[in-house]
Amino acid sequence: MHHHCLLMIDAQPINMSVNKTNASPHHLTGYACYMRLLEISDRPSPVEIIRQLRQLLEQLFRHLTREESRSFGNLFARMQFYFDKYTVPTHLEEQLTILRILTYKAINNHLRTDDELALICIRTMADTICHFFEEPIPEILEGLCSTVKEKTLSYAPQLSDELVPQLKCLITDVGILQKKPGHAPYFMLSCRNDEIGQFQLMISESVYTHATSLHTQLRTYDTIHILYCSKSEAPQVYEAVSVTRIILEPDLLIDISDLAECFGRHGAHKLLYLVRKLVPQTPGIAAFKGNVVNSLLDNVLRNPEMELRQSFVEAVADHVLQAAAYGRAELNSMFADIRSLHWPNLLQSAAEMHNRPVRIEPTFFSANYGLQGRLDILAEDENDPLRKEIFELKSGRSPEYGAWKNHEMQVVGYNLLLQSAFGDERRGSSAILYSAAADTPLRNVSSSRQAENELLALRNEIVSQLLRLAAGEYDILDKITEEAAEGLPAFNVVHFTAFYDVYHKASPLLRTYYQQFLSFLLREYLLAKCGMYSAAEREEDAEGFAALWLLHEQEKLERFNIMPGLQFRHFDTDSSTVVFNVEIPVNHNFRPGDTAIIYPRSSDGLFPLRHQVLKGRIDDLAKDTLTFSLNNRQIGHDFFAQQQLWAIEHDIYESNYWIAATALFHVLEPRLHDKMELLLGRRAPKTRPLSIPVPKMFNDNQQGILQAALDAEDYYLIQGPPGTGKTSALLTALVGVLANTETQTIVVAFTNRAVEEICRKLDTKGIAHLRMGSRRSATENRLRQYCMEGDIAGAAQFILQQRVFVGTVATMATRLHLLQMLGVKTDILIADEASQLTEPQLLGLLMPFRKFILIGDQNQLPPVVAQDDFFCHTTQSLLNAEGINDLRCTLFERLIRRCKDNHWHYAWGMLNTHFRMHTDIASLINHYYAGQLSAGSAQQSFPYNMTEHPGNENWAQILSKGRTLFIPSPLEPTSKMNRTEANRVVSLLHYLRNRYGHRFSKETVGVVTPWRTQISLIREMIGNDEQLQAINIDTAERFQGAENDIIIISLAVYHPVQLGLLQNLGVFHWEQDRVEVDRKLLVTLSRARHQVIIMGYEPVLRASSHYEGLLNSITSCV
C-alpha cells in the first residue's frame, strides 16, 4: 500500500500555534492522530497496517481516559469504560470494538487479511479521530479510502455449546447476590469476550463454593479468566459448574510461597499476606539454617563426592553476613544438628535422583491461574518427557506424618504451575523432603481440586485487596487487629498486634502519609507487574512484566525489549555463568548489569509460559556474545546444550517494591516520632561546630559546604549541578574525613554504576571501605576467605573494624539489620543520587541513622515513576499543609524546599563551580540555577578555535561556526524517528573520526536522542563499523552521569504533542525567584565538554518556551 504521501503531507499548511506556557504533558490532538494514521497507511503490508493501528487505538483511548481515577487492565477495559460513561454513537462503538479485535488478532498473527480490510480499518480510525477531536478528515485520507466509503467492519462471535475451556473476558456488570430461602446464594455476572461477545455467567454457591466471597471481590471493568463453564439453554447465558474456576486479573501473577504461608490448621487466613508484607519481619536463625540446608542439597546434587564439612563451609561462605552475625557457637551447633539429622536424608534423596536430569530452583509463570513460583527441585526423565517430579525441601520440624498445611499448599500451587506449563498430561509425584525427619523424610502430597480451589480463592482475595489499596480504599487496614489473628501462631499474632497498635495510635497526619505513599507504591508495583495505572503517553509500560506473554515477538522487537536468538556456547559451573552467541542480531535496549530472564525458544516461536525460566543478570554484552550470570546454581551444561536457541527479556525486582512498602511501617512507630517531625520539616535540623581537621578544598564554596555537612547534627543536603564534582570531590572528601573518626558511615547510591564509581574514587584516595552486595568485590572475597578457613570471629572482626560501607539502596535495605546485629553503628548515612530516589524508597533506610547527608540535584532527571500524573497528585489537606502535593517529589527536593522556606541555610548548600562544560555551553543551562554557576578553570573560557576544522568540507564549515550549533531538520511525519537526522548523525560521526584519527575514541563524541527507534535507526546505519558502534548512543535517562567532548542531539520530532515526552519539567527556587526547569534538556546539554550540535524540526521545537530560548541563544546552520 505504498502511495508515497509524504510530499502531499508536506504541502499541507501546518498549524504550529501551540500554547507556549508548556502545559505538560502536550496532549494528543486530532492533527497528530491523522499524521500518525497517514504514516501507518504507508506500511508495506495490510497485516502490518492493522498491527500498527493497535498502537494508535491504544494511544487514543489512553488519552481519552487519562483523567479517570481508576486503573485498567487492558485496552478492552479502557474502551468499555469509556463507552459506558460517555455517549458514543452505537455504530462507531461496534466498529471500534471490531477494530480492537482485528488489531489484536493481527498482532498475534491470527488474522487473514487483504488491502481492502486494511483500508476499511484506516477509514474506521479516521472516522474515530473525526468524532472525538471534531476535526475534519484530511482530503488525502478521504481520497485514500474512497473505494471503501460505504463498507464497514464485520465480525461474528462464535457461540459454543459444550463446556468452554477458557474465556478471558471483561466484567461489564456484577449483579446483586440473590439469597432466596432454601436456595444456595447466586449472582449473575455480565461479561464481554472477543470470541463470544456479550454474555452472562450464573455463579451459584451450590456448585461454586466461593461464590459469596467472589461476589465481594469482583468489580466492573476487572478482567477475569473463566476456566470451564457450561452453556445453558438460555441464549448468551453460561453457568459455572463444579469444575469452573474464576481467576481475577490473571496477568497479575502472585507468588505461590506467599500464598501458601497464609494456610494453617484452620484453613486460609486472608489478612496474613498483607500483614507479612506490611510489617517488618526479621528473619531468624531458622531461615539462615534453611538457606544452608538448601545449599547443601544443591551441592550434593551437583557434586555427590563432596564431603559434608567442605559443603557446609561453602554454604556458610555464601551467607557470610548472617554467619558472622550469629557467631561460631551457633554455627557449631547448626553443623552438629545437620550432620546427625539432615545430612543422611539429603544424601539418600540425592542418590535417588542420581542419573536423572535435575533442575535446581526452576521458575515457572502461569497466566492461566495468575500464579508464579520457584520450585526447589524438578526431576525429569529422559525416556518420558512428560514425567516431572517436584521435591520441595523443608529444614524445619516435621509433623508425625503427612505435611504441614502451608507446605502442602505450596506443592498444590506448584502442581498447578506445571499443569499450566505442560498440560494435564504431566505425570510424576510431588513430595516434600523434611530433611530433619527421623521417619520417612520424603512425603508425598497429592493435589485435590478442593485444595487447588482454596488456593485460587485466596489468590483472588489478595488480588482484590491489592487493587483496592492501590485505588485508595483503606478499610482493609482497619481489619488488621489482634482479634483477627485468632488461631494463628504466636509469631504471627505479634505482627497483627504491632500493626494495630501503631496504625491506630498514629496521628491523622502520619496515618494519611502512610496511606497515600502505600497506595503510590502499590500502583507502581501493579504497573511493573501488569501495566495498571500506566501513563497515557508511556505506551511501553502498557503491559508491564506481563508483556512477556501478552506481546507477540514482533512487538517486543519493535520496543527493543528482546534478544530472540541466543545460541549456547559455554557454561561455567563454579560461577554459574552462561555464555551465548548472538545468532539473531537485533537492535535492543539491554545493558550490562540489567536483571533479565532467559528461556528456550520453541521451534514454532516464543512460548515463555511453556518453559522453565531462568533468572539472573547480564554480566557482559558484546556485538556477538552475551554473558549471563544465573541467580541460582544450575547443574548443567546439558540443559543449555539441548535447546537450540534461547531468548532473553527484561525482569523486574518485585522485592524492591515490597521493601519500600514494609519500610513505611517505621513512619507510624512512636519511637521514631521525632524523626518524622524532622523529615516532615516540622522541626528545624540542628547543627554544632566540630573541631576535626578538614582537608583544603578547591574553593570557599566547596570548603563551606564540606564544613557545614560535617557540623550538621541531623541532616545536610548538597545540591550538585552537572560537573561540579559532587561525587569525585565532595563525597570522597566527606568520607575521607569521617573514616578517620570513631563514626561508622554507610554510603548508598541508587544504581550499581554509581556505587562502582564511588568505590573507584575511594580506592584512588586510598580510603578503605567494604563494598556490599557484590560477589566480585575484593572485600567480599576476603570475607568469604575467612569463612572458608573457619574463622567466623575473624570475619565479624573484619566487618566491625570497617569505618565505611558502600552499596546500593536495595542491598543496604536488606543487609542493614545484619550489620546492626554485628554491632555496626548507624551513625551516618550518605546517599548519592538522592534526587533519583522517591521518598518511600529512601525513607526506610535513613530512619535508624543518627544523621544523614543527601547529595543530588533536583534540576536533573527525577526518579522513574511510571504511573499517570493524575494519581501522583494528592489533595489530602493534611499533607498539602506540610508541602506534600506530588507523591513523586523526592525527599531531597522536599527538604531543600523546606529549608529554603524556613531559612535554614545551615542545612543545605549548592556547589557552584563546574569543571566539565565550556562556559558557552554552561550559559545555556545557567539560568536554570538562577545564574549561580561559574567555571572552575581558565580553559573552560578559552575562545573557540575556528581553525579546529580546516578545509571546505561541509561538516568542517558547519563545525567551525561555534561551540553551540543548531541544524534544522526537514519535517518527516514518522513517529519517534527522523531518517534525515539519522543520516546526518552517522555522516558527522564518520567526519569526526577522520578528523581526529588516532585521537578519536568513544570519549570524543556521544549521541543523545529521546527515542529508542531513532537510536536503532542510527545504529542500523552505522552497520558493522565496530569503532562507531562503541559510541554511546542513548536516551538522556541512560546518559545521566556520563560526559563527552562533543554531544550530538537528534530530537526527531514532527508534532508539538511529542514535546510532552521530550520534556521533563520541574521548578528551582532561589531566593525570591521561581525558575521552571526542563530537566531532560538540562541533562542532555550538560553532557558536553567542548561542543554541542542539536538537530530537530524547528517549528515544533519553538512551541516549547525552553527550546525557543535555546534556539535563540545558539548558532543556526541553515
N, C-alpha and C positions, 0 to 999 in steps of 0.2 A: 504494500500500500504506500509506496514512495510517491509522493506527489510534489516533493520539494517546495514546501510552502514557506520556507524561511524568508525568501525575498518579499513575499507578499506581506508577511508579518512586519518586516522592516518598514514597509511602505505605510503601515497604519500609523496614524497620529498617536503618540503615546503620552498619556496624561500623567505627568510626574508630580502633580501638585499635591504633595503629601505633607501633612502637619509636621512641622519641624520641632515640635515640643518633645519628640522622642517618646510618645506614648507607647510604652513597651508592654507586651510584645506587639509588633506590627501585625495586625490581624489579617487574615485571609480576605481577598477581595474577589469579586466575580471576574475581573480582568485577569488576575493571576491564575484563576482556575481555567479560563479559556486558553490562556497561553500554554498552560500545562497540558490541556486537552489536545491542542494542536501539535505539541511536541510528541504526545503519545500516539497520535494518529499517523505519525511518520515512522512508527516502528515497522520492522520488516515483515512480521507475520501476524495473522489475525489473533492467534492464541497469545502472542506477546502483547498485543494491544489490550486484550481483555485482562491479562495479568496486571498490566500497568494501571488499568482503570481502578483496580482494587485499592491501590495506594491513594489515588485521588479521592475515591469514595471514603476511605478511612479518614483522610485529611479533612474532608468536608464535614463529616459528622463529628469529628473531634472538635472542630471549630464551632459547630452549632451547639454542642453540649458543653462548651468549655466552662460555663459558669454554674454547672449543676453540682450540688454538694454531695454527690454520691459517686461510687466507683462503678465501672462497667467491666465485666469480664472479657468482653469482646465486641466486635462491630455489630453483631446481631443484637446484643443487649442495648447498645447505644442507639441504634436506629429505632428499635421497637419502643424504647422510652420516648424518643423524640416524637414518633408518630402518635403515641398515646397522649402526650402532653400538648402538642400543638396541632393545629388543623393543617393537614397536608391533603391535597386532592386525592381521592381514592385511586384513580388511575395511576397517578405518579407514585403513590405508595406501593402499589402492586408491581409497577415496573422497576422500582428501586429494589424491592425485595428479590425479584428475579435477577436483577443485575448483581446483587450481592452473592446470590447462589452461584451464578455463572462464573463470576470472578474467582470465587473460592475454588470451584472445580478446575478452572484454568490453572490456578496456582499449583494445584495438586496433580496436574496432568491428567485429569479425568474428563476433559471437555473435547468433544469433536466439534470443530468449528470451521467457518469459512469467512470470506471477505464480507459477505452480506451481514452475517451476525455481528461481526466486529463493528460495522458501520451503524447498525441499529443500536448497539451498546454506546457508541460515541454520541449518537443522536439523543439517546436517553439521558446521558450525562450532561449534554448541552442543555436539554430541557430543564434538568435539575438545577443547574447553575443559574439559568434564567429565572426559575421560580424563586430560589432562595435569595439571590442577590438583586433581583429585579433589574438586571442589566440585559439588554437585547443580545441575542446570539450574533456574533460577528458574521458578516457576509461569507467570508472564506469557509466557515464551518457549515453555514447553511448550504453552500454550494457543494461541499464535500459530501453531505448527507442527503442531497436532493433525491437520489434514487430510492431512498428508503423512507421517505417522508411519511407515508401512510402506514408503515409497518411497525408492529410492536413486538416486544419480547414475550415469549410464552414458555411456560414450564409446568408440567403436570406432575404433582406429587404422586408417589407410589403408595397405595394403601396395601396393608399386609393383613392376611387372615390368621396365619398361625402365630405362634409365640415369637415376639420380636426380640432378637438377641440384644441389640443395644440401640438406644436413641440418645443422642446428645441434644438437649433442647433448652429452650429459654422459658422460664416461668412468666406467663402473662397475667396470671391471677391466682391467688390462693383462696380457695373457698372456705366457708365457715366450717368448723369442726362440728359435725352433727352427732348428738348424743341422744339417741332415742331409747326409751326403756326396752330392755330385752334385746337390744341390738348392740353389736360392737361399734365403738365410735368410728366414724369415717369422714373423709372430706374429698372434695373434687379439686384437682389441680389442673388449671388451664395452661397448656404449653404450646410451643410452636417449634416445629422441627423442619429443616430444609427438605427432607425427603417426603414427609407425610403431611406437611402443612400444619394447620391449627388442629389441636385435638385436646381431649380431656382425659385425665388419668384418675380413676377412682382408687383411693387408698383406704382400705378398711383394716382395722386392728385385728379382725378375725384371721386375716392371712399375713398382714404385715405388722409384726409385733410392736415396732417402734413408731406406729402411725401418730400417736398423740404427741410425742416429743418432736417428731419430724415436722408436725404442723407448726410448732413454735419456732422452728429453725429456718423455714423457707420463706423467702420474700419475693415479691415481683421483681423481675429483671435478673434474678440469680440464674446461673447456668447449672443444670443438673445432668447427670448421666443416669439413664434408666436402663438397667440390665434385666432382660427377660420380663416383659409384661405381655398380657394377652389381649387380643382384640375382642370386644364384647359385641352383642347383637346390635346395639345402638350405633348409628353412624358416628364416626370420629370419636368414639369413646373406647378407651383402653382400661384394663383393670390390672392392679397389682395382684400377683398370685404368690403362692408360698415361696417360689424361687426368685421373686423380684428383689432387686437391690437398687437403692437410690443413693447416688453419690453427689453431695453438694460441692459445687465449684471443683470439678475433678482435676483441673490443671494446677490446683494448689496442692502440692504434694506434702504430706505430713509424715514426719519420721516415725517409723514403727516402734522403735525402742522408747520414744517419748510417750506414745500411746499406751504401750504395754505396761509402763511403770504406774499407770493410773488404775491398774487392776489389783484387787486384793481379795481376801476371803469373801467379802460382801459384794463382789462384782466391780463395776466401773465406778470410779469417783470422778465426776465430771468437772470439778474445780481444781483437781490436783495438777493438771497440766499447766494451768495458768500460774498457780502458786509456785510450782517448781521453776517457772521461767521468770517470775517477778521478784522472788525473794532470794537474796544471795545464798548459794549453797556452798559450804566449804567442804570439798571432798576430803574424806579422812584417809586413814592408812589402809582401810579395806579396799578403797578404789585403787590405791597405789599397788597393793598386792595383786588385785585383779589384772592390772596392766602388766605386771611382771609375769604372772602365770600365762597370760595371753602370749607374751613374747616368747616364753619357754616353749609353748606349743608350736608357734611359728618356727622357732629354731630347730626343734626336733623333727618337724616335718621337712624342713629344708636340708637338715644335716643329721641323720639318725645316729651318726657316730659320736656327735658332740657330747662330752660328759657334763653332768649337772653343774658342777662348780663354775666351769667356764661359761656355760649358757646363762647361769644366774648373774654372773658378773657383767656379761654383755647386756643383759636385760636391764640391770640396775643402771648401767652406764647410759642407757637410752633415756633414763629419767633421773638425771643426776641431781637436779634441784630438790626433788622430793626425797631422794636418798639422803642428801646432806641434811635436809630439814628434819627427817625422822631419826637419823643417827645410827651408829653402829649396833647398839644393843637391839634396837627394833629389827634391824636387818638380819642380825644373827638369829633372832627368834623366828623371823619370817623364813629364813633359809632352812632351819630345822623342821619347821612345820611343812614346808614344801617337799623336803627330802622324804619325810616319813609318809605324808598323806597324798600329796598331789602328783609327785614325780612318777610313781609306779603307774598311776592311772593314765598320765599323759603318754608314757612310753607304750603302754598297751594299746591305747587308741591310735597312736601314730603307726604302730606295727600293722593294725588292721587296715589302715589306709595306704600302706606301702604299695608301691607299683600302680597306684591309681592316679589319674590326673586330679590334682587337688588345687583349688583356688582359695587363696587366703584373703579374707575380707573383701569379697566382691560386692560392688554396689549395683542395685537394680532400681529402676523407676517404673511406676505403673500409673499411667494416665487413665486407666480403666477404673481403678479404685481410689485414685488420689493418694497413693502411698509411695514412700521411698524407704530404702533400708540398706544397711551394710551387714551382710552375714559374716559370721566368724569364719566358717569353713564350708566350702561347697565341693563335695567329692563327685567326680563324674565317672563314666565308664566308657572305655574306648570302644567296646563292642556294642554298646547300647546308648546312642546319643541322647535318648530321652530320659535316661536314668540320672537324676540329680539328687544327691543326698545332702541334707542340711545337718551340720553339727554346730550347736551353739554352746560355747564354753562358759561355765559359771564357777567362780572360785570360792563363793561363799558357802554357808551351811546349806545342806540339802535336806529336804523332807524325808521321812522314813521311806516313803515310796512315792512314785509319781513325781510331779514337778510343782513348784510354787506357781500360783496363778499368773503372776506377772511374766514369768519365764515362759510359761505355756502360751500365753497370748502373743509373746514376741515371735515364737515359732509359727503360730497360726498366721500372723501377718506375713512372715517370710514365705509361707506356703502360697499365700495369695499373690505375692510378688512373682514367684516362679511360675505359677499358673498363668499369670498375666503375660509373662515373657515367652513361655514355651508352650502354652496351651494346656488343655485338660489332659493331654496325653502324657504329661510329665509323670515319671514314675520315681520311686525311691522313698526311703523313710526319712523322717525328720526327728532329730533327737537332741536332748540336752546332755552335755557332758558335765556332770558335777565332779570336778577334779578332786574334791576333798572327801567324796563319799566312800565309806568303807564297803558298802554293798552296792552292787550294780550301778557303777558311776554313769553308765550310758543309759538314758531313759527316753524311751520313745514318746513322742507327742503326736496324737492323731487329731487332725482338724475336723471339727464338725461344722455344719452350716450355721448352727446356732452361735458357736463361738466366733465364727467369721462375721456374722451379722452384728454381734455385740461390739466387735472391734470397729466395724464400719459405722455403727450408730454413734459410738464415742467420737470417731473422727468427724462426723457431721456436726456434732455438738460443739467440738473445739473450733472447727472452721467458722461456725456461726458466731461463737464468742469473739474470735479474732476480727471478723468482719464488723461486728458491732462496736468493738472498742476502737477500731480504726476510724469508724464513722462518728465517733464522739459520744457513744452511748455507754455510760459508766455504771449502770445499775448492777452489772455483774460483779463489780469490785465490792459493792456493799454486801454481797452474799458470802464473801470470804470471812468467816467468823470461826470462833473456837468450836461452836456447836456443829458447824458444817463439817468439821474434821472428825466427827464421831466415828469410831470403828477403825480409824487409820492408826498405823504405828506411831509411837510417841515422837519419833524424829520428824514425822510429817506434821503432827499436831503443833509442834513448836513453830513451824513456819507459818501455819494459819494464824496462830496467836500473834506472832511477830507482825504480820501484815495488818491484822485487825487493829492492833494497838497503835501502830504509827499512823495508819491511814485515817483512823477516826479521831485521833488526838491532834492531827496536824492542823495548822491554821488554814482558813479558806484560801489564802494566797498560795500556800505551799501545795495544798491539795489540787488547786486549779493548775498550778505549774506542772505538777506530776501528771495530771490527766492529759493536758494539752501536748506535752512532749512525748508521752507514751503513745498517743494516737499518731503523732507525727512519725515516730519510729516505726510503728506498725504499718503505716501507709507505705513507707519506704521498703519495708520487708515484703509486703504484698506485691508491691510494684516489681521488686527484684525477682520475686518468685514467679509471678504470672501476669505482670503488666497492669494490674489495677491501679487506678489513680494517676496514670501517666499523663504528662502534659500534652496538650493538643499538638504542639509543634515537634514533640520528640517521638517521631514515628519509630525510631529504632528501639524504643523501650516498650512498644505496644504489647509484646507478649512476655517480657521478662525472660526468666530462665526457661519457661515453657516453650519458647521458640525452638528449643532442642527437638521437640516432637511436633509442634504446630506448624512450623515453616518447612516448605519444600527446599531442597538443596539449592535450587536456582536463587531463591530469595535470600538464603544465607550467604551465597556468593555475592549477591548484589549489596549486601550490608557488610561484606568483608569479614564475616564472623566465623568462617570455617576454612580449614585446610582439608580438603576431602580425600586426598590421595597420598598417604604416607606409607612407605614400604619399610618393614622391619629390617634393621641391619645388625644391631648388636645389643645384647643385654648384659649389664654389669651387676652381678648378684650382690656384691658387697655394698655398693652404693644405691642399689635399686634404681638405676637409671637406664632408660631405653634410648637408643639412637635410631632415628628413622631417616631414610632418604625421602626427599620431597619428589614423589613420582609425578604428581599433577601440579605443576607450578600455577599458583593463583595469586592475585593481589589480596592481601589480608591485613588485619589490624592487630596481629599478635606481637608481643614484645617479650624479651627475656624477663623472667620474674612473674609473668601472668599466671594466675591459677587457671587450670583448664581440666577438661576431661577427654579421654580418648576411648574409642570403641571401634570394633571391627566394621569394615564396610562390607555389606552383603553384596552378592553378585547382582542382585536386582535393585540396588540403591542403598539409601541410608535408613536404617531402622534401629535407632538407639534404644528403643524400648524392648527390643527382642534380644538384647545382648547384655552381658555384664559390662559395666562401665568402670574405667579406672580413673582415679582422681590423682592430681599432682600439680606440679608447676613446670613451666618451661625454663630450663637452665640455660640453653643456648639455642640460637636461631640464626642459621646462615641461609644463603640463597637455596642451597640444595640439601641441607641437613637440619634436623631438629633433634635436640636432646631434651628428654622429658624425665623429670625426677618424680618417682611414684611416692604417694603418701604412705602406702603400706608395702610390706616386703612380699613381692610375688615370688612364686617358685617358678620361674620358668621361662626358659628360652623357648620351649616347645609351644607354649601358649601363644607367643608372639609370632613364631615362625609359621604356625599352621593357618594363620589368617593372611590372605593375600595382600589386602590393603587396610589401612586404618584411617579414621577421621579424627580431627581434633576440634573442639569447640570450647567456648568460654565457660567458666564455672562461677558460682557465687559462694562467698563465705557467709553462710547463714548465721554462724555463731557470732559474727561481729554485730549483727542487729540485736541479738538477744543479750550479748554482753552489755551493750549500751542500755537496753531496756531494764536489765537487772540492776545496773548501777544507779538508775533513777531512784531506787528504793532509798538510797542514802539521803536524798533530798528531804524525805519525811522523818528521818531519825532525829529525835530530840537532842541526842548528844552532838549532832552536827548543826544545831540551830544557828549558833554564832557564825559558822562557816557560810551558811546560806544567807544570813544577813549581809555578810561581806560580799558574796557573789552577786546578790541582787542589788548591791550598791546602796543598801540601807544604812550601812555604817562605813566610815572612812577607813581606808587602809592605814596602817601605822608605819612609821619609819624611825630609825635611830642611827646616828653616825657610827660606823665601825672603824676601828683603828687597825686595819690589816693592810699590809703592803699591796699596792695596786700597780700593775705594770704601766709604763708610759704608753699611751695610745697615740693614734695618728694626729688627732687634734682635740680641741676643747670639747667639741660636741660628743665625740666618742668617749672621751675621758669622763665627762659629766654623767653620761648615761651608764657607763660601767659602774661608777661610784654609787649612783642612785639605786641601781639594781642590787648592788651588794648591801646597801644601807636599808633597803625595804624590809619590813618585818613580815608583811602579809603577802603582798604581790608587787610585781613590776611588769609593765607592758612596754615592749620595744617594737616600734614600727620601723621596718627596714625597707625603704623603697628599692627598686631594682639596682643591683650593682653597688650597694652601699656596704657590702661586707658583713651582713648580719650573721652569717654562719662562719665565714672564713676568719673574720677579725673578732667580732664581739662575742659570739658564743664560745669560741675557743679561749678567749681571754677570761671570760667569766668562769668557765670550767677549770681553767688553769689556776685561778686564784682559789676557788673552792676546794680543789684537790689537795691543796696544801693546808687545809684546816681540818678540824675534827669532824666536820659535817660529811654526810654521805649525800651525793647528788645523783638523781636519776634524770637522764636526758632522753626525751622521746621526740619522734617526728612521725608524720602520717604515713609516708611512703618508705619502702625499703631503700630506694635510691637515695633519699635524703639522709637516712641513717648511715648508709655506707659512706656518703660524703662527709658526715660529721666524724665518723671513725677515722677516715683518711686524714682529716685536718688535725684531729687529736694525736694521731700517730706522728704526723710531721712535727708537731710541737713536743713530742715525747711525753704526752700525758697518758698515764696508764688508765685503762678502762676495761670493763667487762662487757663484751657485745653479747646481748641476749637474743636467743631465738634464731641463731644462725648456726647450722650444723657444721659450717666450714670455718668459723672464726677460730683464731689461734687460742683465745681464752677458753672457748667451749671444748676445744680439743684437749687443752690442759686439764680441764675438769674431768673429762672422760678418762684421761690417763690416770688421775687419782683413783677413780673408781676401779679401773682395770687392775690397778695394783692393790686394791682392797683398802686404800687409805681414805676412808669416808671422812674421818676427822680432818684430814689434810684438805679435802675438798671444801668442807664447811669453813675451815680457817681461811682458805684462799678467797672464798666469797666474802667473808666478813672483813677481810683486810682491804677490799676494794673501796676506793673513795667515789668512783664514778661508774655508773651502769648506763648502757645505751641500748635502745631497742625501739621498735615501732610501738605505737599506742596500743595496737591489738595484742602484741606479745606481752607488753608490760601489764595490761589489764588482767591477763591470765596468770602471770608469774608473781605479781606483787605480794600476794598473801604468803607465798613460799619464802620470798626474801624476808618478809616480816617474821615468819616463824623462825628463820635462821638468826634473827636479831639485827637485820639491816634496818637502820633508822630511816623513817620517811621524813627527812629534813627538808630537802629542796627538790622541787620538780622543775625542770626547764623543758618547755615544749617549743620546738622549732616548727615552722609551718602551721602555727596555731590558727592562722586565718583560713586554713583549709579543713578545719575540723568543726563539725556542728557542735552546738552547745552540749547536747547529751553525750556525744562521742568523747568529749574531754572531761566532762563534769565528774563522772565516777572515779576517774583516775586521780584527779587532783584533790579529792576530798580528804584523804588521810594525811596530806602533806602540810607541814608547818608553814611552808612558804612556796609560792610558785612564781616562775618568770615565764611569760609568754612572748614569743618572738614571731612576728608575722607582718603582713601588710594587707589591710582590708581593701586597698585600691587594686590589688592583683586578684587573680581568679579565686572565687569563693569555693566552699565545699560543693561537691557534685550532689545536688538534690534533684531528683528526677520527677517528684510529684508536681502536679499542676500548681501554679502560683496561688490559685483560689484557696487551696487547702492550707497554704503556709501562713496566710494572714489570720491572726487571731483577734477576735473582737471582745475577748474577755477583759472587762474593765479593770479587774484586779491586776492583770498582767500589763495592760496598757499603761497603767499608772506607774509601773516600775520600768517603763521603757521597752517592754517586750511586745512588739507588734507583729514581727515577722519571725516565724519559728526557724527560718533558715539562717538568720543572723548569727554569726559566731559569738561565742563568749568573749573572744578577743575584741571584736568590734564593739560589742555592747558595753564592755567595761571601759574601753578607751572613751566612748561617748559619755559614759557616766562620770569618768574622771574629768573630762573637759567641762561638762555641765556644772560640776561641783568644785571646779578649780583645784583639784588635787594634782597639781602639776608635778609633785614629787613622785607620783606613782606611774608616770608614763613618759616616754621620750621618743623623738623621731630622729633617726640618723639622717643627716642632711648632705653628706659628702659622698658622691658616687664616683666609681673608679672604672666603669665599663664604657659608657656611651660618650661619643664626641658631643660637645655642647650643642652643635647644630641638631643632633638627634634628641638630646635631652630637652631641648627647648620645645619639642613637640609634645612632651608629656609633663613639663614642669608646672603648667597651670593646674594640673590635677593634684599637685601638692602645694597649692597656693604660692608657687614660685619660690619654695624654700630650698630647692636642690642646687648644689654647686659642685663643680668638677674638682676631683682630688689631685689632678696632675696637670702640668702645663701642656703636655702633648695632646690632652683632650680638647684643647682650644686651638691647636695648630690650624692655619688656613688650609683649605682643600688644595691639593696639588693637581692643577689642571692637566699636567703632563703625565699623570699616573696611567692614562690610557691613550698613548700616541697613535697616530695613523688615521686613515679616513674610513675605517670600517664603521658600519652603522652603530654597533654597540660601543665602540671606542668613543664615538661622538656623543652618544647619549650619556655614558657614564662620566664624561668629562664635564658635564653641566653642573655637578654638585654632589653633595652627600645625601640629600633627601629628594627623591625623584618620583614623579607620578607618570605612568604610561597609560593613557586612556585605552580602553578595550572597546571593540565593537559590540553591539547588542547581539547576544546569542541566547535565544529563549530556550535554553536547555537547563533542566533542574540540577543545581549543585555541580555544574561543570561548565568550563568555557575552553573550547578547543584552541582558540587563538592564543589565549593566555598560556595554556599548557605548552604550545609550540614555542612561544616566546621564552618561557622559563627554561626549557631544555636548550634552546639556542643560546641563551645567556650563560647557562652553565658550561656549555662547550667553549664559548668565548673566554670565560674566566679561567678555565683550565689551561687553554692555550696561552693566555696572557701570563699566568703565574708559573707555568711549567712545574718544576720540581717543588716549588713552594706551595703548590695547591694541595689542600687536604680537606678533610671534612670539617676542619675548624674554619676554613676560609669562608664558606657560604652555607646558609641554611634556607629552606623554603617553608613558609608558613601559609596555610590555606584553611579556610573554615570547614571544607567538605572532604569527606573520605573519598568521594567519587573523583574529585579533582586530583587528590593525591595519587589515586590509582591510575588516572589518565596520564599524569606526568611520568610515573614510574614505567608505564607501558611504553611511552615514547622514548624513554631513556634506553629501554631494551636491555641487552646483555652487557652494558658498559659497567663493569664492577666498581670502578672508582666513583662514577657518578651515582650509582645505586647506593653507595655507602653514605651519601649525603643525607643529613637529617631533613626529611620532607614530611611535615606533620601538622597537626592542628595546634592552635595556641595552647590548649589544655595540656597536650603532651610536651609542648616546648617549654613550659614554665620551669625555670631553673637553669635552662641551657642558654648559650650565647655563641655568636659567630661574628666574624669581621663584617660580613655583608649579609643582610637579610633581604630575601625576595618575598614579596607578599602577593599572592594570587587570590583575589576576593571572589571572582566568578559569580557575580550577582546579575540578575536581569530584572528584578522587580522589588519595589520597596518592602513587600511583605517579608522578604528574606532578611531585612535588617533586624527583625526580632530575634533571629538566630545568630546574626552576625555580631550583635552587641550583647554586653552583659553589664547592666547599669548599676551603679552604686553611688554613695554620697560620701564626700570627705568634708569634715568640719574643721575649720581652722579659725580660731578666734571668733570673729562675728560672721565669717564667710561660710557659705554652704555651697560646695562645688559638686556638680554632677560629674561622675567619672564613668567612662566606658572602659571597664576593667579589661575586657578582651583586647581592645585596641592598645591600651597601655602596655599589656604584657607583650603583644606582638611587636610593637615598635622598640621596646626596651631590650629585645634580644640582640640588637645590632651594636657592634662596637664602632664601625667606621662609616658604614653606608647603608641606606635603606631604599629599596626600589618597590613601589606599590603599583599593582596593575588592577584595573577594575573599570566597570561601566559607570562613567561619571554622573549622568542624570540620576541614577538610583542612589549612589553614594551621597550626593548632595541633599538627598531627602533626610539625611541624619545631620543634626547640628554638629555632632562630633567630627564626622568625616568632612563636612563643609569647612569647618575650621582648619582641619588638617590640610585639605586640598588648597586652601587659600595661603597656607604657610610654606608650601613646598614647590619645587620647580616642575612644571608640566612639560613633558617631552612629546609634543604632538607630532 
